[in-house]
Amino acid sequence: MISGILNINKEVGISSNKCVSLVKKALNTKKVGHTGTLDLEASGVLPIVIGKATRVSDFLMDERKEYITEAIFGKRTDTLDYDGEVVETSDVTFTREDLEKEMENFIGEITQIPPMYSAIKVNGQKLYDLARKGIEVERKKRQVNIYSFKIVDFNFPKATFKITCSKGTYIRTLIDDLGENLGSFAYVNSLTRSKVGDFYIEDAINSEDLLNMSRKEVLDKLKPVDYALKTYPKIILDKSYLKQATNGMTMAVKSMDTNSLHRVYVENEFIGLGKAHKSCDKYFLKMEKVFYEK
């Protein structure tokens, strides 16, 4: 069975689910998923998980994301991007220094209210479906982290930003809030996700090229399951541990860090993720997630 992760560059105008369908067709396999939806109007890195790699979806979703976005100031749209109707305008202008000073207020942990035009469900209905009917509902605030917020280019009323953030961050909301604070309004004119964890857009397969590639060419781009887990420390066990590890049993091990999950290998074979605990001055390793398949 095929297992691994494909780094796909989703083009504007197709859905994340469409990318999944393209990979299924290109590799003639069924067990395929994506790791965090990209809006139709956005492009960029969309890691696609295949086979047993579908078990790392949650870990990939937790990775930091990097975006490149162009904002237009002076207008607000109902969708917070270029595809919406202009609902408010402003004649307020500002300098690059003014912009940089205001951006500082968005670094670190911030609170966002998800936009109405989003895929979040309320009472079983997606918000964008309600929004298209002219219905607005209350949305819960969420805490997100902005790790880096930098100007790439500025020529009022346009500005291009590079943003590194946590999962769950809405770039459209970030730009809208920035414009609001500047008294100018703003909307997203283009949005590209340039990085997810260790997956970079420079190394990605363009979604439009998938069906023009041979099966072998696509398979050659497949990353192993543990590629997405490189941030976790690695522990290598002797081959005698194989049965215990693959059956999720608790194993006596030498001294090791008890504060983190570890990538567990038996010799060169990746088994999964495990966590150690200490009892009576002895260390024990318990498998938390097993990826190994015979």
PLY file of the C-alpha trace (Angstrom):
ply
format ascii 1.0
element vertex 294
property float x
property float y
property float z
element edge 293
property int vertex1
property int vertex2
end_header
0.00 0.00 0.00
1.26 3.51 -0.86
1.99 5.68 2.17
3.59 9.08 2.45
3.07 12.82 2.10
2.88 14.84 -1.10
3.66 18.55 -1.05
1.07 20.07 -3.39
0.86 23.70 -4.52
-2.89 24.26 -4.80
-3.82 26.68 -7.53
-6.42 29.44 -7.16
-9.94 28.40 -8.10
-9.90 24.75 -7.07
-10.84 23.30 -3.71
-8.62 21.38 -1.31
-10.89 18.36 -1.84
-10.28 18.63 -5.59
-6.54 18.30 -4.90
-7.27 15.11 -2.96
-9.21 13.77 -5.95
-6.34 14.61 -8.32
-3.86 12.71 -6.13
-6.20 9.72 -5.90
-6.40 9.64 -9.68
-2.67 10.19 -10.24
-1.69 7.35 -7.89
-4.78 5.15 -8.35
-5.28 4.91 -4.60
-8.20 5.65 -2.28
-6.89 6.44 1.21
-5.98 10.11 0.72
-6.64 13.25 2.74
-5.45 16.85 3.12
-4.12 18.68 6.14
-6.04 21.92 6.49
-8.32 23.56 3.96
-7.12 26.39 1.73
-9.82 28.76 0.46
-10.73 28.62 -3.24
-9.26 32.12 -3.66
-5.96 31.11 -2.02
-3.05 29.15 -3.44
-0.05 27.43 -1.97
1.23 24.56 0.12
-1.29 21.82 0.83
0.33 18.65 2.21
-1.61 15.61 1.01
-1.44 12.51 3.22
-1.68 9.02 1.72
-2.17 5.61 3.30
-0.90 5.35 6.87
0.32 8.95 6.60
-3.32 10.02 7.11
-2.60 9.37 10.79
-0.23 12.37 10.91
-2.89 14.84 9.69
-3.41 16.31 13.15
0.32 16.81 13.62
0.66 18.60 10.28
-2.33 20.81 11.06
-0.56 21.89 14.24
2.54 23.06 12.34
3.32 26.73 11.87
2.11 28.22 8.59
3.72 30.94 6.48
1.68 33.15 4.13
2.43 35.82 1.56
-0.50 38.18 1.11
-1.16 41.42 -0.75
-3.55 43.80 0.98
-5.43 46.74 -0.51
-6.16 49.54 1.93
-9.01 52.04 1.75
-11.79 49.50 1.16
-13.53 46.69 3.02
-15.41 43.90 1.26
-18.09 41.59 2.64
-15.86 38.54 2.09
-12.71 40.37 3.31
-11.01 39.55 -0.01
-11.02 40.65 -3.66
-13.97 38.41 -4.54
-16.47 40.31 -2.39
-18.50 43.48 -2.75
-17.14 46.73 -1.35
-19.15 47.64 1.76
-17.04 50.47 3.24
-14.44 52.93 1.98
-12.01 55.36 3.60
-9.80 58.26 2.48
-7.37 57.78 5.36
-3.74 57.37 4.30
-0.65 56.41 6.29
3.09 55.93 5.96
5.14 52.75 6.11
6.25 53.77 9.60
2.60 54.11 10.70
1.89 50.67 9.28
4.88 49.03 10.97
3.95 50.56 14.31
0.38 49.22 14.09
1.58 45.78 12.98
3.44 45.44 16.29
0.06 45.19 18.03
-0.64 41.96 16.16
2.51 40.08 17.15
2.06 37.28 19.69
-1.21 35.82 20.93
-4.22 37.67 19.54
-7.98 37.17 19.47
-9.84 36.72 16.19
-13.48 36.37 15.25
-13.74 34.02 12.23
-15.24 35.68 9.14
-18.76 34.83 8.01
-17.30 33.70 4.71
-15.50 30.66 6.14
-16.01 26.89 6.27
-16.65 26.80 10.02
-19.92 25.08 10.87
-22.55 26.50 13.22
-25.43 24.16 14.02
-24.35 21.94 11.13
-24.27 24.72 8.54
-21.16 26.23 7.01
-20.85 29.95 7.67
-20.28 30.83 4.02
-23.57 29.14 3.09
-25.37 31.27 5.66
-23.49 34.39 4.52
-24.62 33.85 0.93
-28.21 33.87 2.20
-27.59 37.16 3.96
-27.64 35.53 7.40
-25.05 36.58 9.97
-24.59 34.59 13.17
-22.48 35.08 16.27
-19.06 33.42 16.05
-16.89 32.38 18.96
-13.64 34.24 19.45
-10.46 32.20 19.09
-6.89 32.67 20.27
-4.19 32.41 17.62
-0.50 33.24 17.49
1.25 35.56 15.05
4.93 34.65 15.28
6.16 37.01 12.56
4.50 39.85 10.62
6.74 41.61 8.09
6.34 44.00 5.18
7.69 42.65 1.88
6.60 45.66 -0.19
4.65 48.86 0.44
3.22 51.39 -1.98
-0.02 52.81 -0.59
-2.75 51.63 -0.99
-1.02 48.27 -1.60
1.15 46.32 0.82
2.59 42.82 0.65
3.20 40.94 3.90
4.93 37.74 5.00
3.17 36.21 8.01
4.10 33.22 10.14
1.25 32.04 12.34
-0.39 29.20 14.22
-3.13 26.94 12.94
-6.60 28.46 12.87
-5.38 31.93 11.88
-7.53 33.77 9.34
-5.29 36.04 7.27
-8.34 37.83 5.88
-9.41 38.69 9.41
-5.89 39.77 10.34
-5.74 42.19 7.40
-9.28 43.44 8.07
-8.43 44.11 11.73
-5.19 45.85 10.72
-7.09 48.12 8.32
-9.71 48.83 10.96
-7.08 49.88 13.49
-5.47 52.19 10.94
-8.86 53.76 10.19
-8.39 52.83 6.55
-10.13 49.45 6.07
-8.41 46.73 4.02
-9.02 43.50 2.15
-6.88 40.62 0.89
-6.11 40.90 -2.81
-4.07 37.70 -3.04
-3.06 34.97 -0.61
-0.44 32.24 -0.93
0.52 29.73 1.75
4.26 29.49 1.23
5.14 27.01 3.96
3.64 24.40 6.30
6.16 23.03 8.78
9.03 21.70 6.62
7.00 21.76 3.40
7.99 24.69 1.17
6.20 26.02 -1.90
9.47 25.91 -3.88
9.47 22.12 -3.61
5.76 21.57 -4.24
4.04 19.90 -7.20
1.63 22.28 -8.93
-1.84 20.80 -8.68
-2.45 21.47 -12.37
0.56 19.31 -13.27
-0.50 16.21 -11.32
-2.35 14.47 -14.12
0.41 15.21 -16.61
2.98 13.37 -14.50
3.62 9.66 -14.59
2.79 7.60 -11.52
6.52 7.10 -10.92
7.20 10.86 -11.11
4.56 11.48 -8.46
5.82 8.64 -6.25
9.36 10.05 -6.47
8.05 13.22 -4.77
6.48 11.29 -1.90
7.92 12.04 1.53
7.96 9.31 4.21
5.53 9.48 7.11
8.15 10.50 9.65
9.21 13.51 7.53
6.34 15.46 9.05
7.47 14.59 12.58
11.08 15.74 12.42
10.62 18.23 15.24
10.19 15.36 17.73
13.38 13.87 19.23
14.38 10.46 17.93
14.95 7.24 19.90
16.28 4.04 18.35
15.47 0.71 19.99
17.05 -2.68 19.54
15.26 -5.15 17.21
14.18 -7.15 20.26
11.66 -4.36 20.98
9.81 -4.74 17.67
6.88 -6.82 18.95
6.37 -4.68 22.04
6.60 -1.42 20.11
4.28 -2.40 17.26
1.70 -3.74 19.72
1.70 -0.48 21.68
3.11 -2.09 24.82
4.99 -0.27 27.60
8.75 -0.87 27.40
11.54 -0.42 29.90
14.15 1.94 28.43
17.24 3.86 29.44
17.03 7.40 30.82
15.19 9.77 28.46
13.25 13.02 28.40
9.74 12.60 29.81
8.43 15.98 28.62
8.11 15.26 24.92
6.81 12.78 22.42
9.60 10.86 20.65
9.89 9.38 17.19
10.41 5.71 17.92
12.48 3.51 15.59
13.38 -0.15 15.88
16.76 -0.15 14.16
15.95 1.77 10.93
12.19 1.09 10.92
9.92 3.96 11.98
7.31 2.64 14.41
5.47 5.70 15.65
5.35 8.24 18.47
5.89 7.35 22.09
6.23 9.11 25.42
8.34 8.14 28.42
7.46 8.27 32.10
9.52 7.63 35.19
8.56 5.26 37.99
10.72 4.10 40.90
13.81 5.60 39.25
13.17 3.58 36.09
12.07 4.84 32.69
9.28 3.34 30.62
8.25 4.14 27.06
4.62 3.89 26.00
3.62 4.10 22.34
1.04 6.86 21.83
0.55 6.41 18.08
1.72 3.45 15.97
2.28 3.95 12.25
4.08 0.70 11.52
2.36 -1.81 9.28
3.71 -5.24 8.35
0 1
1 2
2 3
3 4
4 5
5 6
6 7
7 8
8 9
9 10
10 11
11 12
12 13
13 14
14 15
15 16
16 17
17 18
18 19
19 20
20 21
21 22
22 23
23 24
24 25
25 26
26 27
27 28
28 29
29 30
30 31
31 32
32 33
33 34
34 35
35 36
36 37
37 38
38 39
39 40
40 41
41 42
42 43
43 44
44 45
45 46
46 47
47 48
48 49
49 50
50 51
51 52
52 53
53 54
54 55
55 56
56 57
57 58
58 59
59 60
60 61
61 62
62 63
63 64
64 65
65 66
66 67
67 68
68 69
69 70
70 71
71 72
72 73
73 74
74 75
75 76
76 77
77 78
78 79
79 80
80 81
81 82
82 83
83 84
84 85
85 86
86 87
87 88
88 89
89 90
90 91
91 92
92 93
93 94
94 95
95 96
96 97
97 98
98 99
99 100
100 101
101 102
102 103
103 104
104 105
105 106
106 107
107 108
108 109
109 110
110 111
111 112
112 113
113 114
114 115
115 116
116 117
117 118
118 119
119 120
120 121
121 122
122 123
123 124
124 125
125 126
126 127
127 128
128 129
129 130
130 131
131 132
132 133
133 134
134 135
135 136
136 137
137 138
138 139
139 140
140 141
141 142
142 143
143 144
144 145
145 146
146 147
147 148
148 149
149 150
150 151
151 152
152 153
153 154
154 155
155 156
156 157
157 158
158 159
159 160
160 161
161 162
162 163
163 164
164 165
165 166
166 167
167 168
168 169
169 170
170 171
171 172
172 173
173 174
174 175
175 176
176 177
177 178
178 179
179 180
180 181
181 182
182 183
183 184
184 185
185 186
186 187
187 188
188 189
189 190
190 191
191 192
192 193
193 194
194 195
195 196
196 197
197 198
198 199
199 200
200 201
201 202
202 203
203 204
204 205
205 206
206 207
207 208
208 209
209 210
210 211
211 212
212 213
213 214
214 215
215 216
216 217
217 218
218 219
219 220
220 221
221 222
222 223
223 224
224 225
225 226
226 227
227 228
228 229
229 230
230 231
231 232
232 233
233 234
234 235
235 236
236 237
237 238
238 239
239 240
240 241
241 242
242 243
243 244
244 245
245 246
246 247
247 248
248 249
249 250
250 251
251 252
252 253
253 254
254 255
255 256
256 257
257 258
258 259
259 260
260 261
261 262
262 263
263 264
264 265
265 266
266 267
267 268
268 269
269 270
270 271
271 272
272 273
273 274
274 275
275 276
276 277
277 278
278 279
279 280
280 281
281 282
282 283
283 284
284 285
285 286
286 287
287 288
288 289
289 290
290 291
291 292
292 293
